[in-house]
Amino acid sequence: MEKINQFLLLKPLLKMISEGTFFAKIFAWFLRILAALAVIAFCFISFQLWRMLGMGFEVKLLIFILLTQIFMVALLYVALNILLVRSSDIEDLPSAADYKVIPIFVIVMKMIGELLAAFYAIMGIAAGLAIWILGTLPGIVPGMRMFGGEGGFIGGISAIILGPVLGFLLLSLFYLIAEQIGVFVDIARNTKR
């Protein structure tokens, strides 16, 4: 048996993977990397946004860019908070004897709902204001185009209302999914006894 154990070089690695801390650390670092990528994406989109002034200076375009930049900063702030808080939550999960990855996915599902809620709520309001300022939505900011069905006052109001409502519905859906996953774990634990 001792000779077989010398041959099994991957045994310590497989033992480490089977522990919950391995997955928790990987997911926590993945979320931190996503936070860094969000900052890079913000810088790129901001650059593209300000490049619009090269097409010709108009006061309403400048107001649109300034307001959109403010909303994008708010979205970035919220997204970074969500990613970093959830990263810490995953890292601080207690080591469970039975299910190691499922508690991580419960947190990830909640995080996805929180990110989507923040995105749609903030971008819906920004899109509504952009419709009022410009009369239409430029396609430079990702996600804004979906709110630009109608122009004018009604289009702006519908975007301002639709964005937060859609965000809330998505938040509710992903929290429901997360709680359902948690319920399945509780059922599985209770049936083992």
C-alpha positions as CSV (number, residue, x, y, z in Angstrom):
1,M,0.0,0.0,0.0
2,E,2.9,2.3,0.8
3,K,4.2,1.9,-2.8
4,I,0.9,2.9,-4.2
5,N,0.7,6.0,-2.1
6,Q,4.1,7.1,-3.5
7,F,2.7,6.8,-7.0
8,L,-0.4,8.9,-6.2
9,L,1.2,12.3,-6.5
10,L,-2.2,14.1,-7.0
11,K,-3.6,12.8,-3.8
12,P,-2.8,16.0,-1.8
13,L,-4.1,18.2,-4.6
14,L,-7.4,16.2,-4.8
15,K,-7.7,16.4,-1.1
16,M,-7.3,20.2,-1.2
17,I,-9.9,20.5,-4.0
18,S,-12.4,18.4,-2.1
19,E,-12.2,20.9,0.8
20,G,-14.5,23.9,0.6
21,T,-11.8,26.4,1.2
22,F,-10.3,25.7,-2.2
23,F,-13.4,26.8,-4.1
24,A,-14.1,29.7,-1.7
25,K,-10.6,31.1,-2.4
26,I,-10.9,30.7,-6.2
27,F,-14.4,32.3,-6.3
28,A,-13.3,35.1,-4.0
29,W,-10.3,35.9,-6.2
30,F,-12.4,35.6,-9.3
31,L,-14.8,38.3,-8.0
32,R,-11.9,40.5,-7.1
33,I,-10.6,40.1,-10.7
34,L,-14.1,41.0,-12.0
35,A,-14.0,44.1,-9.9
36,A,-10.7,45.1,-11.5
37,L,-12.1,44.4,-15.0
38,A,-15.1,46.5,-14.2
39,V,-12.8,49.5,-13.5
40,I,-11.1,48.9,-16.8
41,A,-14.4,48.6,-18.7
42,F,-15.6,51.8,-17.0
43,C,-12.5,53.6,-18.2
44,F,-12.9,52.3,-21.8
45,I,-16.7,53.3,-21.9
46,S,-15.9,56.7,-20.4
47,F,-13.3,57.3,-23.0
48,Q,-15.8,56.3,-25.8
49,L,-18.4,58.5,-24.2
50,W,-16.2,61.6,-24.1
51,R,-15.1,60.9,-27.7
52,M,-18.6,61.8,-28.8
53,L,-17.7,65.5,-28.3
54,G,-15.4,65.0,-31.3
55,M,-18.4,64.7,-33.5
56,G,-19.3,68.3,-32.7
57,F,-19.9,70.3,-29.6
58,E,-23.5,70.8,-28.5
59,V,-24.6,71.8,-25.0
60,K,-27.2,69.1,-24.8
61,L,-24.6,66.5,-25.8
62,L,-22.2,67.8,-23.0
63,I,-25.1,67.6,-20.5
64,F,-25.9,64.1,-21.6
65,I,-22.2,63.0,-21.3
66,L,-21.9,64.6,-17.8
67,L,-25.1,63.0,-16.5
68,T,-24.2,59.6,-18.0
69,Q,-20.7,59.8,-16.5
70,I,-22.2,60.5,-13.1
71,F,-24.6,57.5,-13.4
72,M,-21.8,55.3,-14.6
73,V,-19.6,56.3,-11.6
74,A,-22.6,55.5,-9.3
75,L,-23.0,52.1,-11.1
76,L,-19.3,51.4,-10.8
77,Y,-19.3,52.2,-7.1
78,V,-22.3,50.0,-6.5
79,A,-20.9,47.1,-8.6
80,L,-17.5,47.3,-6.9
81,N,-19.2,47.2,-3.5
82,I,-21.3,44.2,-4.4
83,L,-18.4,42.3,-5.9
84,L,-16.0,43.0,-3.0
85,V,-18.6,42.4,-0.3
86,R,-19.7,39.1,-1.9
87,S,-16.0,38.1,-2.3
88,S,-15.5,38.5,1.4
89,D,-18.8,36.7,2.1
90,I,-17.6,33.7,0.1
91,E,-14.2,33.7,1.7
92,D,-15.7,33.8,5.2
93,L,-18.0,30.9,4.6
94,P,-17.6,28.2,7.3
95,S,-16.3,24.9,6.1
96,A,-19.1,22.5,5.8
97,A,-18.7,18.8,6.1
98,D,-21.1,17.8,3.3
99,Y,-21.9,20.5,0.7
100,K,-19.0,22.8,-0.1
101,V,-19.8,24.5,-3.4
102,I,-23.5,25.0,-3.0
103,P,-23.2,27.8,-0.3
104,I,-20.9,29.6,-2.7
105,F,-23.5,29.4,-5.5
106,V,-26.2,30.7,-3.2
107,I,-24.1,33.8,-2.7
108,V,-23.2,34.0,-6.4
109,M,-26.9,33.9,-7.3
110,K,-27.7,36.7,-4.9
111,M,-24.8,38.7,-6.3
112,I,-25.9,38.3,-9.9
113,G,-29.3,39.6,-8.9
114,E,-27.8,42.5,-7.0
115,L,-25.6,43.4,-10.0
116,L,-28.5,43.2,-12.5
117,A,-30.8,45.2,-10.2
118,A,-28.2,48.0,-9.9
119,F,-27.5,48.0,-13.6
120,Y,-31.1,48.2,-14.7
121,A,-32.2,50.7,-12.1
122,I,-29.3,53.1,-12.7
123,M,-29.2,52.7,-16.4
124,G,-33.0,53.0,-16.7
125,I,-32.9,56.4,-15.0
126,A,-29.9,57.5,-17.1
127,A,-31.6,56.4,-20.3
128,G,-34.8,58.3,-19.3
129,L,-32.8,61.5,-18.8
130,A,-30.8,60.9,-22.0
131,I,-34.1,60.6,-23.9
132,W,-35.3,63.9,-22.5
133,I,-32.0,65.6,-23.2
134,L,-31.1,64.2,-26.6
135,G,-34.5,63.0,-27.9
136,T,-33.0,59.6,-28.5
137,L,-30.4,57.2,-27.1
138,P,-26.9,56.9,-28.5
139,G,-25.6,53.4,-28.6
140,I,-22.3,54.3,-27.0
141,V,-23.2,53.1,-23.4
142,P,-24.0,49.4,-23.2
143,G,-27.4,48.5,-22.0
144,M,-29.0,51.9,-22.6
145,R,-30.4,51.0,-26.0
146,M,-33.0,48.6,-24.5
147,F,-34.8,51.5,-22.8
148,G,-35.0,53.7,-25.9
149,G,-38.3,52.5,-27.4
150,E,-40.0,55.8,-27.7
151,G,-38.6,59.2,-27.6
152,G,-40.0,62.3,-25.9
153,F,-41.4,62.7,-22.5
154,I,-43.3,59.4,-22.4
155,G,-40.2,57.5,-23.5
156,G,-38.1,59.1,-20.8
157,I,-40.7,58.3,-18.1
158,S,-41.1,54.7,-19.3
159,A,-37.3,54.2,-19.1
160,I,-37.1,55.8,-15.7
161,I,-39.9,53.5,-14.4
162,L,-39.0,50.4,-16.4
163,G,-35.4,50.3,-15.4
164,P,-35.8,50.1,-11.6
165,V,-38.9,47.8,-11.9
166,L,-37.0,45.4,-14.1
167,G,-34.0,45.6,-11.7
168,F,-36.3,44.8,-8.7
169,L,-37.9,41.9,-10.6
170,L,-34.5,40.4,-11.5
171,L,-33.2,40.9,-7.9
172,S,-36.3,39.0,-6.6
173,L,-35.9,36.2,-9.2
174,F,-32.2,35.6,-8.3
175,Y,-32.9,35.8,-4.6
176,L,-35.6,33.2,-5.1
177,I,-33.3,31.0,-7.0
178,A,-30.6,31.4,-4.3
179,E,-33.1,30.6,-1.5
180,Q,-34.4,27.6,-3.5
181,I,-30.9,26.2,-3.7
182,G,-30.5,26.7,0.0
183,V,-33.8,24.9,0.6
184,F,-32.6,21.9,-1.4
185,V,-29.5,21.7,0.7
186,D,-31.6,21.8,3.9
187,I,-33.9,19.0,2.6
188,A,-30.8,16.9,1.6
189,R,-29.3,17.4,5.1
190,N,-32.6,16.5,6.8
191,T,-33.1,13.3,4.8
192,K,-29.5,12.1,5.6
193,R,-30.4,12.0,9.3
